[in-house]
Amino acid sequence: MKFEIDKGILKATDKCRKNFSCLDGDKGCMCEIEDHFNNSIYFIKPLDYGICDYRMSFGYSYICNCPTRKEIYKRYNA
């Protein structure tokens, strides 16, 4: 399933190193969202510990700051 995301959100995702491969429906490139707070803070289970400009360490957890990933979760619960 391909994901449709507003162009403004894609433009805000200006540090994507994976060339928006998540938009093709490849869930293998997206970190799993474990929980969220008020649809603004998303706690994730990282796929790997490689470089991601949107992953932020938060104690023993990680937070996703990727505008596109957040929108995919909001719209498609994926």
C-alpha positions in Angstrom: 0.0 0.0 0.0 1.4 3.3 -1.0 1.0 6.3 1.3 -0.2 9.7 0.2 1.3 12.6 2.2 0.8 16.3 1.7 3.6 18.1 -0.1 4.1 20.5 2.8 4.9 17.7 5.1 7.3 16.1 2.6 9.0 19.4 2.2 9.4 19.7 6.0 11.1 16.3 5.9 14.3 17.7 4.5 16.7 15.4 6.2 15.5 12.0 4.9 18.4 9.7 4.2 16.2 6.9 2.8 14.8 8.8 -0.1 11.2 8.5 1.2 11.2 4.7 0.8 8.4 4.6 3.4 6.0 6.1 0.9 6.1 3.0 -1.2 4.5 1.1 1.6 7.7 -0.6 2.6 7.2 -0.9 6.4 10.6 -2.5 6.7 12.2 0.9 6.6 10.0 2.4 9.3 10.6 2.3 13.0 7.8 0.8 15.0 5.7 3.3 16.9 5.3 1.9 20.4 3.3 4.7 22.0 2.4 8.3 21.5 1.4 11.3 23.6 -1.2 13.6 22.4 -0.5 12.8 18.7 2.7 14.9 18.9 5.4 12.9 20.7 6.0 9.4 19.2 8.0 6.8 21.1 9.6 4.3 18.7 11.4 1.0 18.6 14.2 1.6 16.2 14.8 -0.8 13.4 18.5 -0.5 13.8 21.0 1.8 15.4 22.3 3.3 12.2 22.0 7.0 11.4 18.6 8.7 11.4 18.4 12.5 11.6 14.9 12.2 13.1 15.5 9.7 15.9 16.2 11.3 19.2 17.4 9.4 22.3 15.1 10.0 25.3 16.5 8.1 28.4 16.2 4.4 27.6 13.7 5.2 24.8 13.7 6.9 21.4 11.4 9.6 20.0 10.7 10.0 16.3 10.7 13.6 15.0 10.1 12.7 11.3 7.1 14.7 10.0 6.4 12.1 7.3 6.5 9.1 9.7 4.2 10.9 12.1 1.7 11.6 9.3 1.8 8.0 8.1 0.9 6.9 11.6 -1.8 9.5 12.0 -3.5 8.8 8.7 -2.9 5.1 8.2 -2.2 3.8 11.7 0.8 2.1 10.2 
